[in-house]
Amino acid sequence: MDQMIAKLDEMGKGAWIGLMVLSFVLFWPVGLALLAFMIWSGRMGHKCRMRQHRFQENWTTDKGGRPWAWRRAQNAGSGNSAFDEYRAETLRRLEQEQEEFMSFLERLRFARDKAEFDQFLDERRQSAQTRDTQPEAQA
C-alpha cells in the first residue's frame, strides 16, 4: 500500500485526481474514501491545508485560547438553577485565582530577574574596585 502511495506521489497531483475520478466511476464509496484520504493527508494542495488548519484552530479554541468544550460548558445550562449558579460562581472564582496566580508568577519572574541583575551589578562593581586597587598595590 505504501509503495502505491509513493508511486502516485511521484506521478503528481494529476495521478491522484485521475485515480479518484476512476474510483468514483467504478465504485463511489471507494472514490469518496480516496477523496477523504487526499484531503486528510494534504494531497489536495497547500491552500486546502491552510484552510483546514484555520478551521481546526477556530473550531478547537476560542479567542482566549480555551478549548471550545470549555466555552460550550460555560454557556449551557444543566436545568438545575442551583447547580448552574454554583458552577458559575466556581468558574468565576477559578478564573480570578488563575489571574492572581499569573500575577504572582509575573512578580516572581520580576523579582528573580531583579536579583540576577543586582548580582551582576555587584560583581561588576567588585571587579571594577579590584582593578582600581590592583595598580595601587603594585606601585
The first five atom37 places (N, CA, C, CB, O) and aatype in JSON, in Angstrom:
{
  "aatype": [12, 3, 5, 12, 9, 0, 11, 10, 3, 6, 12, 7, 11, 7, 0, 17, 9, 7, 10, 12, 19, 10, 15, 13, 19, 10, 13, 17, 14, 19, 7, 10, 0, 10, 10, 0, 13, 12, 9, 17, 15, 7, 1, 12, 7, 8, 11, 4, 1, 12, 1, 5, 8, 1, 13, 5, 6, 2, 17, 16, 16, 3, 11, 7, 7, 1, 14, 17, 0, 17, 1, 1, 0, 5, 2, 0, 7, 15, 7, 2, 15, 0, 13, 3, 6, 18, 1, 0, 6, 16, 10, 1, 1, 10, 6, 5, 6, 5, 6, 6, 13, 12, 15, 13, 10, 6, 1, 10, 1, 13, 0, 1, 3, 11, 0, 6, 13, 3, 5, 13, 10, 3, 6, 1, 1, 5, 15, 0, 5, 16, 1, 3, 16, 5, 14, 6, 0, 5, 0],
  "atom_mask": [
    [1, 1, 1, 1, 1],
    [1, 1, 1, 1, 1],
    [1, 1, 1, 1, 1],
    [1, 1, 1, 1, 1],
    [1, 1, 1, 1, 1],
    [1, 1, 1, 1, 1],
    [1, 1, 1, 1, 1],
    [1, 1, 1, 1, 1],
    [1, 1, 1, 1, 1],
    [1, 1, 1, 1, 1],
    [1, 1, 1, 1, 1],
    [1, 1, 1, 0, 1],
    [1, 1, 1, 1, 1],
    [1, 1, 1, 0, 1],
    [1, 1, 1, 1, 1],
    [1, 1, 1, 1, 1],
    [1, 1, 1, 1, 1],
    [1, 1, 1, 0, 1],
    [1, 1, 1, 1, 1],
    [1, 1, 1, 1, 1],
    [1, 1, 1, 1, 1],
    [1, 1, 1, 1, 1],
    [1, 1, 1, 1, 1],
    [1, 1, 1, 1, 1],
    [1, 1, 1, 1, 1],
    [1, 1, 1, 1, 1],
    [1, 1, 1, 1, 1],
    [1, 1, 1, 1, 1],
    [1, 1, 1, 1, 1],
    [1, 1, 1, 1, 1],
    [1, 1, 1, 0, 1],
    [1, 1, 1, 1, 1],
    [1, 1, 1, 1, 1],
    [1, 1, 1, 1, 1],
    [1, 1, 1, 1, 1],
    [1, 1, 1, 1, 1],
    [1, 1, 1, 1, 1],
    [1, 1, 1, 1, 1],
    [1, 1, 1, 1, 1],
    [1, 1, 1, 1, 1],
    [1, 1, 1, 1, 1],
    [1, 1, 1, 0, 1],
    [1, 1, 1, 1, 1],
    [1, 1, 1, 1, 1],
    [1, 1, 1, 0, 1],
    [1, 1, 1, 1, 1],
    [1, 1, 1, 1, 1],
    [1, 1, 1, 1, 1],
    [1, 1, 1, 1, 1],
    [1, 1, 1, 1, 1],
    [1, 1, 1, 1, 1],
    [1, 1, 1, 1, 1],
    [1, 1, 1, 1, 1],
    [1, 1, 1, 1, 1],
    [1, 1, 1, 1, 1],
    [1, 1, 1, 1, 1],
    [1, 1, 1, 1, 1],
    [1, 1, 1, 1, 1],
    [1, 1, 1, 1, 1],
    [1, 1, 1, 1, 1],
    [1, 1, 1, 1, 1],
    [1, 1, 1, 1, 1],
    [1, 1, 1, 1, 1],
    [1, 1, 1, 0, 1],
    [1, 1, 1, 0, 1],
    [1, 1, 1, 1, 1],
    [1, 1, 1, 1, 1],
    [1, 1, 1, 1, 1],
    [1, 1, 1, 1, 1],
    [1, 1, 1, 1, 1],
    [1, 1, 1, 1, 1],
    [1, 1, 1, 1, 1],
    [1, 1, 1, 1, 1],
    [1, 1, 1, 1, 1],
    [1, 1, 1, 1, 1],
    [1, 1, 1, 1, 1],
    [1, 1, 1, 0, 1],
    [1, 1, 1, 1, 1],
    [1, 1, 1, 0, 1],
    [1, 1, 1, 1, 1],
    [1, 1, 1, 1, 1],
    [1, 1, 1, 1, 1],
    [1, 1, 1, 1, 1],
    [1, 1, 1, 1, 1],
    [1, 1, 1, 1, 1],
    [1, 1, 1, 1, 1],
    [1, 1, 1, 1, 1],
    [1, 1, 1, 1, 1],
    [1, 1, 1, 1, 1],
    [1, 1, 1, 1, 1],
    [1, 1, 1, 1, 1],
    [1, 1, 1, 1, 1],
    [1, 1, 1, 1, 1],
    [1, 1, 1, 1, 1],
    [1, 1, 1, 1, 1],
    [1, 1, 1, 1, 1],
    [1, 1, 1, 1, 1],
    [1, 1, 1, 1, 1],
    [1, 1, 1, 1, 1],
    [1, 1, 1, 1, 1],
    [1, 1, 1, 1, 1],
    [1, 1, 1, 1, 1],
    [1, 1, 1, 1, 1],
    [1, 1, 1, 1, 1],
    [1, 1, 1, 1, 1],
    [1, 1, 1, 1, 1],
    [1, 1, 1, 1, 1],
    [1, 1, 1, 1, 1],
    [1, 1, 1, 1, 1],
    [1, 1, 1, 1, 1],
    [1, 1, 1, 1, 1],
    [1, 1, 1, 1, 1],
    [1, 1, 1, 1, 1],
    [1, 1, 1, 1, 1],
    [1, 1, 1, 1, 1],
    [1, 1, 1, 1, 1],
    [1, 1, 1, 1, 1],
    [1, 1, 1, 1, 1],
    [1, 1, 1, 1, 1],
    [1, 1, 1, 1, 1],
    [1, 1, 1, 1, 1],
    [1, 1, 1, 1, 1],
    [1, 1, 1, 1, 1],
    [1, 1, 1, 1, 1],
    [1, 1, 1, 1, 1],
    [1, 1, 1, 1, 1],
    [1, 1, 1, 1, 1],
    [1, 1, 1, 1, 1],
    [1, 1, 1, 1, 1],
    [1, 1, 1, 1, 1],
    [1, 1, 1, 1, 1],
    [1, 1, 1, 1, 1],
    [1, 1, 1, 1, 1],
    [1, 1, 1, 1, 1],
    [1, 1, 1, 1, 1],
    [1, 1, 1, 1, 1],
    [1, 1, 1, 1, 1],
    [1, 1, 1, 1, 1],
    [1, 1, 1, 1, 1]
  ],
  "atom_positions": [
    [[0.83, -1.2, 0.0], [0.0, 0.0, 0.0], [0.87, 1.26, 0.0], [-0.94, 0.0, 1.21], [0.61, 2.21, -0.73]],
    [[1.93, 1.24, 0.85], [2.82, 2.39, 0.91], [3.54, 2.62, -0.41], [3.83, 2.21, 2.03], [3.8, 3.77, -0.79]],
    [[3.87, 1.53, -1.11], [4.55, 1.66, -2.39], [3.63, 2.3, -3.42], [5.02, 0.29, -2.89], [4.08, 3.1, -4.25]],
    [[2.34, 1.95, -3.37], [1.39, 2.52, -4.32], [1.22, 4.02, -4.05], [0.02, 1.8, -4.22], [1.15, 4.82, -4.98]],
    [[1.14, 4.39, -2.76], [1.0, 5.81, -2.4], [2.24, 6.58, -2.84], [0.78, 5.98, -0.88], [2.13, 7.68, -3.38]],
    [[3.42, 6.01, -2.62], [4.67, 6.66, -3.03], [4.71, 6.82, -4.54], [5.88, 5.84, -2.54], [5.14, 7.87, -5.04]],
    [[4.28, 5.81, -5.27], [4.28, 5.86, -6.74], [3.34, 6.97, -7.24], [3.84, 4.49, -7.33], [3.69, 7.72, -8.14]],
    [[2.14, 7.05, -6.63], [1.19, 8.11, -7.02], [1.73, 9.49, -6.66], [-0.17, 7.88, -6.34], [1.52, 10.45, -7.4]],
    [[2.42, 9.59, -5.52], [3.03, 10.88, -5.15], [4.08, 11.3, -6.16], [3.64, 10.8, -3.75], [4.2, 12.48, -6.49]],
    [[4.85, 10.32, -6.65], [5.87, 10.61, -7.67], [5.22, 11.12, -8.95], [6.71, 9.36, -7.98], [5.75, 12.03, -9.6]],
    [[4.08, 10.54, -9.32], [3.39, 10.94, -10.55], [2.78, 12.32, -10.44], [2.32, 9.93, -10.9], [2.62, 13.02, -11.44]],
    [[2.43, 12.73, -9.23], [1.9, 14.07, -9.03], [0.42, 14.08, -8.71], [0.0, 0.0, 0.0], [-0.22, 13.05, -8.56]],
    [[-0.08, 15.31, -8.61], [-1.46, 15.55, -8.22], [-2.45, 15.0, -9.25], [-1.69, 17.03, -8.02], [-3.54, 14.53, -8.89]],
    [[-2.08, 15.06, -10.52], [-2.96, 14.57, -11.58], [-3.27, 13.09, -11.44], [0.0, 0.0, 0.0], [-4.39, 12.65, -11.71]],
    [[-2.27, 12.32, -11.03], [-2.49, 10.88, -10.85], [-3.49, 10.63, -9.73], [-1.16, 10.16, -10.54], [-4.35, 9.76, -9.84]],
    [[-3.36, 11.38, -8.67], [-4.31, 11.23, -7.56], [-5.73, 11.57, -8.0], [-3.9, 12.11, -6.37], [-6.68, 10.85, -7.67]],
    [[-5.87, 12.66, -8.73], [-7.19, 13.09, -9.19], [-7.77, 12.06, -10.17], [-7.12, 14.49, -9.86], [-8.95, 11.73, -10.1]],
    [[-6.93, 11.56, -11.08], [-7.38, 10.54, -12.03], [-7.86, 9.28, -11.32], [0.0, 0.0, 0.0], [-8.9, 8.72, -11.66]],
    [[-7.09, 8.83, -10.33], [-7.48, 7.65, -9.57], [-8.79, 7.89, -8.82], [-6.37, 7.25, -8.59], [-9.63, 7.0, -8.72]],
    [[-8.95, 9.09, -8.29], [-10.18, 9.41, -7.56], [-11.39, 9.39, -8.51], [-10.05, 10.79, -6.88], [-12.43, 8.83, -8.17]],
    [[-11.26, 10.01, -9.68], [-12.36, 10.02, -10.65], [-12.69, 8.6, -11.09], [-12.01, 10.89, -11.87], [-13.87, 8.23, -11.16]],
    [[-11.67, 7.8, -11.39], [-11.89, 6.42, -11.78], [-12.58, 5.63, -10.66], [-10.55, 5.75, -12.15], [-13.46, 4.81, -10.92]],
    [[-12.18, 5.89, -9.42], [-12.81, 5.21, -8.28], [-14.27, 5.59, -8.16], [-12.07, 5.55, -6.98], [-15.11, 4.74, -7.86]],
    [[-14.59, 6.86, -8.38], [-15.99, 7.29, -8.33], [-16.81, 6.61, -9.41], [-16.1, 8.82, -8.48], [-17.95, 6.22, -9.18]],
    [[-16.23, 6.46, -10.59], [-16.95, 5.83, -11.7], [-17.18, 4.34, -11.42], [-16.16, 6.0, -13.02], [-18.28, 3.84, -11.64]],
    [[-16.16, 3.64, -10.93], [-16.28, 2.21, -10.71], [-17.12, 1.87, -9.46], [-14.91, 1.6, -10.57], [-18.04, 1.05, -9.53]],
    [[-16.79, 2.51, -8.33], [-17.5, 2.21, -7.08], [-17.38, 3.44, -6.2], [-16.91, 0.94, -6.37], [-16.34, 3.69, -5.6]],
    [[-18.46, 4.22, -6.12], [-18.4, 5.55, -5.5], [-17.93, 5.56, -4.04], [-19.75, 6.17, -5.57], [-17.28, 6.53, -3.66]],
    [[-18.2, 4.55, -3.18], [-17.67, 4.63, -1.81], [-16.13, 4.64, -1.76], [-18.19, 3.46, -1.0], [-15.54, 5.29, -0.89]],
    [[-15.49, 3.91, -2.68], [-14.03, 3.93, -2.72], [-13.53, 5.31, -3.15], [-13.49, 2.84, -3.69], [-12.55, 5.82, -2.62]],
    [[-14.22, 5.9, -4.11], [-13.87, 7.25, -4.54], [-14.03, 8.26, -3.42], [0.0, 0.0, 0.0], [-13.2, 9.16, -3.24]],
    [[-15.09, 8.1, -2.66], [-15.32, 9.0, -1.53], [-14.24, 8.82, -0.46], [-16.71, 8.76, -0.92], [-13.75, 9.79, 0.11]],
    [[-13.88, 7.57, -0.2], [-12.81, 7.29, 0.77], [-11.48, 7.86, 0.28], [-12.68, 5.76, 1.01], [-10.72, 8.42, 1.06]],
    [[-11.22, 7.74, -1.01], [-9.98, 8.28, -1.57], [-9.97, 9.81, -1.48], [-9.82, 7.84, -3.04], [-8.94, 10.4, -1.17]],
    [[-11.1, 10.44, -1.74], [-11.2, 11.89, -1.61], [-10.93, 12.32, -0.17], [-12.58, 12.37, -2.06], [-10.2, 13.28, 0.07]],
    [[-11.52, 11.61, 0.78], [-11.29, 11.93, 2.2], [-9.82, 11.76, 2.55], [-12.17, 11.04, 3.11], [-9.25, 12.58, 3.27]],
    [[-9.2, 10.7, 2.06], [-7.77, 10.48, 2.32], [-6.93, 11.6, 1.73], [-7.32, 9.13, 1.75], [-5.99, 12.07, 2.37]],
    [[-7.26, 12.03, 0.53], [-6.49, 13.1, -0.12], [-6.61, 14.41, 0.65], [-6.97, 13.29, -1.57], [-5.63, 15.14, 0.79]],
    [[-7.79, 14.7, 1.14], [-7.97, 15.92, 1.92], [-7.24, 15.81, 3.25], [-9.47, 16.21, 2.16], [-6.53, 16.73, 3.65]],
    [[-7.41, 14.69, 3.94], [-6.8, 14.49, 5.26], [-5.27, 14.51, 5.19], [-7.26, 13.15, 5.86], [-4.61, 15.09, 6.06]],
    [[-4.69, 13.9, 4.15], [-3.24, 13.81, 4.05], [-2.61, 15.07, 3.47], [-2.87, 12.62, 3.2], [-1.38, 15.2, 3.46]],
    [[-3.42, 16.0, 2.99], [-2.89, 17.24, 2.45], [-2.48, 17.14, 0.99], [0.0, 0.0, 0.0], [-1.79, 18.02, 0.48]],
    [[-2.89, 16.1, 0.31], [-2.51, 15.93, -1.09], [-3.36, 16.78, -2.04], [-2.62, 14.47, -1.48], [-3.12, 16.79, -3.25]],
    [[-4.33, 17.47, -1.5], [-5.17, 18.33, -2.35], [-4.52, 19.68, -2.61], [-6.55, 18.54, -1.7], [-4.99, 20.43, -3.46]],
    [[-3.46, 20.0, -1.91], [-2.76, 21.24, -2.18], [-2.57, 22.08, -0.94], [0.0, 0.0, 0.0], [-3.19, 21.84, 0.1]],
    [[-1.72, 23.07, -1.07], [-1.32, 23.94, 0.03], [-2.5, 24.75, 0.57], [-0.21, 24.88, -0.41], [-2.66, 24.87, 1.79]],
    [[-3.31, 25.31, -0.31], [-4.42, 26.15, 0.13], [-5.41, 25.36, 0.98], [-5.14, 26.75, -1.07], [-5.95, 25.87, 1.96]],
    [[-5.64, 24.13, 0.6], [-6.58, 23.3, 1.35], [-6.07, 23.06, 2.77], [-6.81, 21.96, 0.64], [-6.85, 23.13, 3.72]],
    [[-4.78, 22.79, 2.92], [-4.2, 22.58, 4.24], [-4.31, 23.84, 5.09], [-2.75, 22.13, 4.13], [-4.57, 23.77, 6.29]],
    [[-4.1, 25.0, 4.46], [-4.2, 26.25, 5.2], [-5.62, 26.44, 5.71], [-3.78, 27.44, 4.31], [-5.82, 26.8, 6.87]],
    [[-6.59, 26.2, 4.85], [-7.98, 26.34, 5.25], [-8.33, 25.36, 6.36], [-8.91, 26.13, 4.06], [-9.02, 25.71, 7.32]],
    [[-7.85, 24.13, 6.23], [-8.14, 23.11, 7.23], [-7.53, 23.5, 8.56], [-7.6, 21.73, 6.78], [-8.17, 23.36, 9.6]],
    [[-6.3, 24.01, 8.55], [-5.65, 24.41, 9.8], [-6.4, 25.57, 10.45], [-4.18, 24.81, 9.53], [-6.61, 25.58, 11.66]],
    [[-6.79, 26.56, 9.64], [-7.51, 27.71, 10.19], [-8.86, 27.28, 10.76], [-7.7, 28.79, 9.1], [-9.25, 27.74, 11.83]],
    [[-9.57, 26.39, 10.05], [-10.85, 25.89, 10.54], [-10.65, 25.14, 11.85], [-11.53, 24.99, 9.49], [-11.39, 25.32, 12.81]],
    [[-9.62, 24.28, 11.86], [-9.35, 23.48, 13.05], [-9.0, 24.39, 14.23], [-8.22, 22.48, 12.78], [-9.46, 24.15, 15.35]],
    [[-8.2, 25.42, 13.98], [-7.81, 26.34, 15.04], [-9.02, 27.09, 15.58], [-6.75, 27.32, 14.53], [-9.17, 27.23, 16.79]],
    [[-9.89, 27.58, 14.69], [-11.07, 28.31, 15.13], [-12.07, 27.4, 15.83], [-11.73, 28.99, 13.95], [-12.77, 27.83, 16.74]],
    [[-12.13, 26.15, 15.42], [-13.1, 25.23, 15.98], [-12.68, 24.78, 17.37], [-13.29, 24.03, 15.07], [-13.51, 24.65, 18.26]],
    [[-11.39, 24.54, 17.56], [-10.94, 23.93, 18.81], [-10.69, 24.93, 19.93], [-9.69, 23.16, 18.56], [-10.76, 24.56, 21.1]],
    [[-10.41, 26.2, 19.6], [-10.14, 27.17, 20.66], [-10.9, 28.46, 20.41], [-8.63, 27.45, 20.76], [-11.25, 28.78, 19.28]],
    [[-11.14, 29.19, 21.51], [-11.74, 30.5, 21.37], [-10.64, 31.56, 21.38], [-12.78, 30.76, 22.49], [-9.46, 31.21, 21.35]],
    [[-11.0, 32.83, 21.43], [-10.0, 33.9, 21.37], [-9.07, 33.89, 22.56], [-10.68, 35.24, 21.26], [-7.93, 34.35, 22.46]],
    [[-9.52, 33.38, 23.69], [-8.68, 33.31, 24.88], [-7.79, 32.08, 24.89], [0.0, 0.0, 0.0], [-7.01, 31.89, 25.82]],
    [[-7.9, 31.21, 23.87], [-7.09, 30.01, 23.8], [-7.7, 28.85, 24.57], [0.0, 0.0, 0.0], [-7.08, 27.79, 24.68]],
    [[-8.91, 29.04, 25.09], [-9.55, 27.94, 25.83], [-10.23, 27.0, 24.85], [-10.59, 28.49, 26.86], [-10.69, 27.43, 23.8]],
    [[-10.29, 25.71, 25.17], [-10.93, 24.75, 24.28], [-12.42, 25.05, 24.1], [-10.75, 23.34, 24.8], [-13.07, 25.58, 25.0]],
    [[-12.94, 24.71, 22.93], [-14.35, 25.01, 22.63], [-15.28, 24.31, 23.61], [-14.7, 24.6, 21.2], [-16.34, 24.84, 23.93]],
    [[-14.91, 23.13, 24.08], [-15.77, 22.42, 25.02], [-15.94, 23.24, 26.3], [-15.19, 21.03, 25.34], [-17.0, 23.19, 26.93]],
    [[-14.91, 23.97, 26.69], [-14.98, 24.85, 27.86], [-16.02, 25.93, 27.63], [-13.59, 25.48, 28.16], [-16.83, 26.21, 28.51]],
    [[-16.01, 26.56, 26.44], [-16.99, 27.6, 26.13], [-18.4, 27.03, 26.15], [-16.7, 28.23, 24.77], [-19.32, 27.64, 26.68]],
    [[-18.54, 25.85, 25.55], [-19.86, 25.24, 25.49], [-20.36, 24.92, 26.88], [-19.82, 23.98, 24.63], [-21.54, 25.11, 27.17]],
    [[-19.49, 24.43, 27.74], [-19.89, 24.09, 29.1], [-20.25, 25.34, 29.89], [-18.77, 23.33, 29.8], [-21.12, 25.3, 30.76]],
    [[-19.59, 26.45, 29.6], [-19.9, 27.69, 30.3], [-21.27, 28.22, 29.91], [-18.83, 28.74, 30.03], [-21.99, 28.76, 30.75]],
    [[-21.63, 28.07, 28.65], [-22.87, 28.67, 28.16], [-24.08, 27.77, 28.35], [-22.72, 29.01, 26.71], [-25.21, 28.26, 28.41]],
    [[-23.87, 26.48, 28.44], [-25.0, 25.55, 28.52], [-25.49, 25.44, 29.95], [-24.61, 24.17, 27.97], [-24.68, 25.37, 30.88]],
    [[-26.79, 25.42, 30.12], [-27.36, 25.23, 31.45], [-27.68, 23.76, 31.67], [0.0, 0.0, 0.0], [-27.97, 23.02, 30.73]],
    [[-27.64, 23.35, 32.93], [-27.93, 21.95, 33.24], [-29.41, 21.72, 33.5], [-27.12, 21.5, 34.45], [-29.88, 20.58, 33.52]],
    [[-30.15, 22.8, 33.69], [-31.56, 22.66, 34.04], [-31.78, 22.81, 35.54], [0.0, 0.0, 0.0], [-32.92, 23.02, 35.97]],
    [[-30.74, 22.71, 36.32], [-30.82, 22.89, 37.76], [-30.23, 24.25, 38.09], [-30.07, 21.73, 38.53], [-29.01, 24.43, 38.0]],
    [[-31.06, 25.2, 38.45], [-30.6, 26.58, 38.64], [-29.61, 26.7, 39.8], [-31.78, 27.49, 38.88], [-28.68, 27.5, 39.73]],
    [[-29.79, 25.93, 40.86], [-28.85, 25.99, 41.98], [-27.46, 25.51, 41.54], [-29.35, 25.13, 43.17], [-26.45, 26.12, 41.9]],
    [[-27.42, 24.43, 40.78], [-26.14, 23.94, 40.28], [-25.51, 24.91, 39.31], [-26.31, 22.58, 39.62], [-24.31, 25.16, 39.36]],
    [[-26.34, 25.48, 38.4], [-25.82, 26.45, 37.44], [-25.22, 27.65, 38.15], [-26.92, 26.9, 36.48], [-24.17, 28.15, 37.73]],
    [[-25.87, 28.12, 39.2], [-25.35, 29.25, 39.97], [-24.02, 28.87, 40.65], [-26.39, 29.72, 41.02], [-23.07, 29.64, 40.63]],
    [[-23.98, 27.68, 41.25], [-22.77, 27.21, 41.91], [-21.63, 27.08, 40.89], [-23.03, 25.85, 42.6], [-20.5, 27.5, 41.15]],
    [[-21.95, 26.5, 39.72], [-20.93, 26.33, 38.69], [-20.42, 27.68, 38.2], [-21.49, 25.53, 37.52], [-19.21, 27.86, 38.03]],
    [[-21.32, 28.63, 37.98], [-20.91, 29.95, 37.52], [-20.01, 30.63, 38.55], [-22.14, 30.83, 37.22], [-18.99, 31.23, 38.2]],
    [[-20.38, 30.53, 39.82], [-19.56, 31.12, 40.88], [-18.2, 30.43, 40.97], [-20.29, 31.02, 42.23], [-17.18, 31.1, 41.13]],
    [[-18.19, 29.12, 40.86], [-16.92, 28.38, 40.92], [-16.02, 28.75, 39.74], [-17.18, 26.85, 40.92], [-14.82, 28.93, 39.92]],
    [[-16.6, 28.87, 38.55], [-15.81, 29.26, 37.38], [-15.25, 30.66, 37.54], [-16.66, 29.17, 36.11], [-14.1, 30.92, 37.18]],
    [[-16.08, 31.59, 38.07], [-15.59, 32.95, 38.32], [-14.43, 32.92, 39.31], [-16.72, 33.86, 38.86], [-13.42, 33.6, 39.12]],
    [[-14.59, 32.14, 40.38], [-13.54, 32.05, 41.4], [-12.27, 31.45, 40.81], [-14.02, 31.2, 42.6], [-11.17, 31.94, 41.08]],
    [[-12.41, 30.41, 40.0], [-11.24, 29.79, 39.38], [-10.53, 30.74, 38.42], [-11.65, 28.52, 38.65], [-9.3, 30.78, 38.38]],
    [[-11.3, 31.5, 37.65], [-10.7, 32.47, 36.75], [-9.97, 33.55, 37.53], [-11.76, 33.1, 35.83], [-8.88, 33.98, 37.15]],
    [[-10.57, 33.99, 38.65], [-9.92, 35.0, 39.49], [-8.63, 34.43, 40.09], [-10.88, 35.47, 40.62], [-7.61, 35.11, 40.11]],
    [[-8.67, 33.19, 40.56], [-7.48, 32.56, 41.12], [-6.4, 32.4, 40.05], [-7.82, 31.19, 41.72], [-5.21, 32.55, 40.33]],
    [[-6.83, 32.08, 38.83], [-5.86, 31.95, 37.74], [-5.2, 33.3, 37.47], [-6.55, 31.41, 36.47], [-3.98, 33.36, 37.28]],
    [[-5.98, 34.37, 37.43], [-5.42, 35.7, 37.21], [-4.46, 36.07, 38.33], [-6.52, 36.74, 37.1], [-3.39, 36.63, 38.07]],
    [[-4.84, 35.78, 39.59], [-3.96, 36.07, 40.71], [-2.67, 35.26, 40.62], [-4.68, 35.78, 42.04], [-1.59, 35.77, 40.9]],
    [[-2.78, 34.0, 40.23], [-1.6, 33.15, 40.11], [-0.69, 33.66, 39.0], [-2.0, 31.7, 39.83], [0.53, 33.7, 39.17]],
    [[-1.27, 34.05, 37.88], [-0.45, 34.59, 36.79], [0.24, 35.88, 37.23], [-1.32, 34.84, 35.53], [1.39, 36.11, 36.87]],
    [[-0.46, 36.7, 37.99], [0.14, 37.92, 38.53], [1.29, 37.57, 39.47], [-0.93, 38.77, 39.26], [2.34, 38.2, 39.43]],
    [[1.08, 36.57, 40.33], [2.13, 36.11, 41.24], [3.35, 35.64, 40.46], [1.6, 34.98, 42.14], [4.48, 35.99, 40.79]],
    [[3.12, 34.84, 39.41], [4.25, 34.36, 38.6], [5.0, 35.51, 37.96], [3.75, 33.39, 37.53], [6.23, 35.48, 37.88]],
    [[4.28, 36.52, 37.5], [4.91, 37.69, 36.9], [5.78, 38.41, 37.93], [3.85, 38.64, 36.32], [6.91, 38.81, 37.63]],
    [[5.25, 38.59, 39.15], [6.03, 39.23, 40.21], [7.25, 38.39, 40.57], [5.16, 39.47, 41.46], [8.33, 38.93, 40.82]],
    [[7.08, 37.08, 40.59], [8.18, 36.18, 40.89], [9.27, 36.28, 39.83], [7.67, 34.74, 41.0], [10.46, 36.33, 40.16]],
    [[8.87, 36.3, 38.57], [9.85, 36.44, 37.48], [10.59, 37.77, 37.59], [9.17, 36.33, 36.11], [11.8, 37.84, 37.42]],
    [[9.83, 38.82, 37.89], [10.44, 40.15, 38.02], [11.44, 40.15, 39.16], [9.36, 41.23, 38.25], [12.55, 40.68, 39.01]],
    [[11.07, 39.56, 40.31], [11.97, 39.52, 41.46], [13.24, 38.72, 41.14], [11.25, 38.91, 42.69], [14.34, 39.12, 41.51]],
    [[13.08, 37.6, 40.45], [14.24, 36.8, 40.07], [15.13, 37.57, 39.11], [13.79, 35.47, 39.43], [16.35, 37.58, 39.28]],
    [[14.54, 38.21, 38.12], [15.32, 38.99, 37.18], [16.04, 40.14, 37.88], [14.42, 39.54, 36.06], [17.2, 40.43, 37.59]],
    [[15.35, 40.8, 38.81], [15.95, 41.91, 39.54], [17.11, 41.42, 40.39], [14.91, 42.61, 40.43], [18.15, 42.07, 40.45]],
    [[16.96, 40.27, 41.05], [18.03, 39.7, 41.87], [19.24, 39.36, 41.0], [17.53, 38.45, 42.62], [20.38, 39.64, 41.38]],
    [[19.0, 38.76, 39.84], [20.1, 38.43, 38.94], [20.79, 39.69, 38.44], [19.6, 37.61, 37.76], [22.02, 39.73, 38.34]],
    [[20.02, 40.72, 38.13], [20.6, 41.97, 37.65], [21.4, 42.65, 38.75], [19.51, 42.91, 37.12], [22.48, 43.17, 38.51]],
    [[20.85, 42.66, 39.97], [21.58, 43.25, 41.1], [22.88, 42.5, 41.36], [20.71, 43.24, 42.37], [23.91, 43.11, 41.64]],
    [[22.85, 41.17, 41.26], [24.05, 40.37, 41.43], [25.07, 40.73, 40.36], [23.72, 38.88, 41.39], [26.26, 40.86, 40.66]],
    [[24.63, 40.88, 39.13], [25.51, 41.27, 38.04], [26.16, 42.61, 38.33], [24.74, 41.32, 36.72], [27.37, 42.77, 38.15]],
    [[25.36, 43.59, 38.78], [25.91, 44.91, 39.08], [26.91, 44.84, 40.22], [24.79, 45.88, 39.42], [27.96, 45.5, 40.16]],
    [[26.62, 44.06, 41.26], [27.55, 43.91, 42.38], [28.87, 43.32, 41.92], [26.93, 43.03, 43.47], [29.94, 43.8, 42.29]],
    [[28.79, 42.26, 41.1], [30.01, 41.64, 40.59], [30.8, 42.62, 39.73], [29.68, 40.39, 39.79], [32.03, 42.63, 39.77]],
    [[30.11, 43.42, 38.97], [30.77, 44.39, 38.11], [31.46, 45.46, 38.95], [29.76, 45.04, 37.15], [32.59, 45.85, 38.67]],
    [[30.78, 45.93, 40.0], [31.38, 46.93, 40.88], [32.62, 46.35, 41.58], [30.36, 47.41, 41.94], [33.64, 47.02, 41.69]],
    [[32.5, 45.1, 42.03], [33.63, 44.47, 42.72], [34.82, 44.31, 41.78], [33.23, 43.12, 43.29], [35.96, 44.55, 42.18]],
    [[34.55, 43.9, 40.55], [35.66, 43.75, 39.6], [36.26, 45.1, 39.26], [35.17, 43.05, 38.31], [37.47, 45.2, 39.06]],
    [[35.45, 46.14, 39.21], [35.97, 47.49, 38.94], [36.82, 47.97, 40.11], [34.82, 48.48, 38.67], [37.85, 48.61, 39.9]],
    [[36.39, 47.67, 41.33], [37.15, 48.07, 42.52], [38.48, 47.32, 42.58], [36.33, 47.81, 43.8], [39.51, 47.91, 42.91]],
    [[38.46, 46.03, 42.26], [39.71, 45.27, 42.3], [40.66, 45.76, 41.22], [39.44, 43.78, 42.13], [41.88, 45.77, 41.43]],
    [[40.15, 46.15, 40.07], [41.0, 46.71, 39.02], [41.61, 48.03, 39.47], [40.21, 46.9, 37.71], [42.77, 48.32, 39.2]],
    [[40.79, 48.84, 40.17], [41.28, 50.15, 40.63], [42.32, 49.98, 41.74], [40.11, 51.02, 41.12], [43.27, 50.76, 41.81]],
    [[42.16, 48.99, 42.6], [43.07, 48.82, 43.74], [44.32, 48.05, 43.35], [42.37, 48.1, 44.88], [45.35, 48.21, 44.01]],
    [[44.3, 47.24, 42.32], [45.48, 46.47, 41.92], [46.65, 47.35, 41.49], [45.12, 45.55, 40.8], [47.78, 47.07, 41.9]],
    [[46.45, 48.39, 40.69], [47.61, 49.21, 40.31], [48.23, 49.9, 41.54], [47.19, 50.28, 39.27], [49.45, 50.1, 41.57]],
    [[47.43, 50.26, 42.53], [47.97, 50.9, 43.73], [48.83, 49.93, 44.5], [46.85, 51.42, 44.62], [49.87, 50.32, 45.03]],
    [[48.44, 48.66, 44.57], [49.2, 47.66, 45.31], [50.52, 47.37, 44.62], [48.38, 46.37, 45.45], [51.51, 47.09, 45.29]],
    [[50.55, 47.44, 43.3], [51.76, 47.17, 42.55], [52.74, 48.33, 42.61], [51.43, 46.85, 41.11], [53.94, 48.12, 42.5]],
    [[52.25, 49.55, 42.8], [53.12, 50.73, 42.76], [53.9, 50.93, 43.99], [52.34, 51.94, 42.51], [54.66, 51.89, 44.09]]
  ]
}
